[in-house]
Amino acid sequence: MERRLTAILSADVKGYSRLMSDDEEATIRTLTAYHAVMTALMQHPHGRVVDSPGDNLLAEFASAVDVVQSAVAIQQQLRTKNAALPAQRKMEFRIGINVGDVIVEEVRLYGDGVNIAARLEGLAEAGGFTFRGRCAIRSRTSWRNFCKSPLTHWKA
């Protein structure tokens, strides 16, 4: 089995069951539109969607910098899109990010690296993300430390 170190993003919708209970068709339309936005933003910094069952989306990136920049862009874009929706229809994603070892089988990823990203997703605030580890991101002009502690929370 192939193993590799990769940056993993796991995202899901806070309150998805409530949204589906209120209006399944509207929820599916919004989810489909948001998944398309997320997928496009992930592909730009060298990411790829691995799986997207229901309201979950699992993606892989070549680096911690790419995954963090993607998560920031996703949450900012979805925040803008949510501004046009009534409060009860807003769809906010929680994102967990982990850099870890995974097992690759065809296009799927398995292992603790994926499991930890999924657990971190549960710790994230709606509209934000939780990252385990250290990283730095590049702004337009310079690098700066983004993650100062072993577990970092960010909200758009």
C-alpha positions, 0 to 999 in steps of 0.5 A, a space after each residue: 500500500 502506498 503511504 504519503 505525507 499530505 495536507 488534509 482538509 475535512 469540511 462539513 455543514 453545521 446544522 445540516 440535519 436542521 437545514 434538510 428538515 426545513 427544506 431538502 430541495 433548497 438545502 441540496 441546491 445551496 450545498 451543490 452551489 457551495 461545493 462547486 465554489 469550494 472545489 474551484 477554490 481548492 484546485 487553484 492552490 494545488 488541491 483536489 477533492 477526494 470525496 464529498 458524501 452528503 454535506 462532507 467534503 474531503 480534500 488533499 493538498 501538497 502543502 500546509 500553506 496551500 491548505 490554509 490559504 484555501 480554507 481562508 478563501 473558502 470561508 471568506 467566499 462562503 461568508 459573502 454568499 451567506 450574506 444573501 440568504 435569510 438567517 435560517 437558510 445560511 449554510 456555514 461550514 466547519 473545516 478541520 485541517 491536518 498534515 499527516 500520513 495517509 494510505 492511498 488506495 486508487 483515489 481514496 485516502 485512509 488513516 489517522 491523517 484523515 481521521 484527525 482532520 475529521 475530528 478537528 473539523 468538529 472542534 471548528 466554529 461554523 465559518 472557521 477552521 481548526 488546524 493542528 500543527 505549525 505553518 506560515 502563510 504568505 500575504 501579498 507582501 511577506 510571510 508571517 506565522 499563522 499558527 502559533 500553537 499546536 491547535 489553532 482556530 480561525 474564523 472568517 
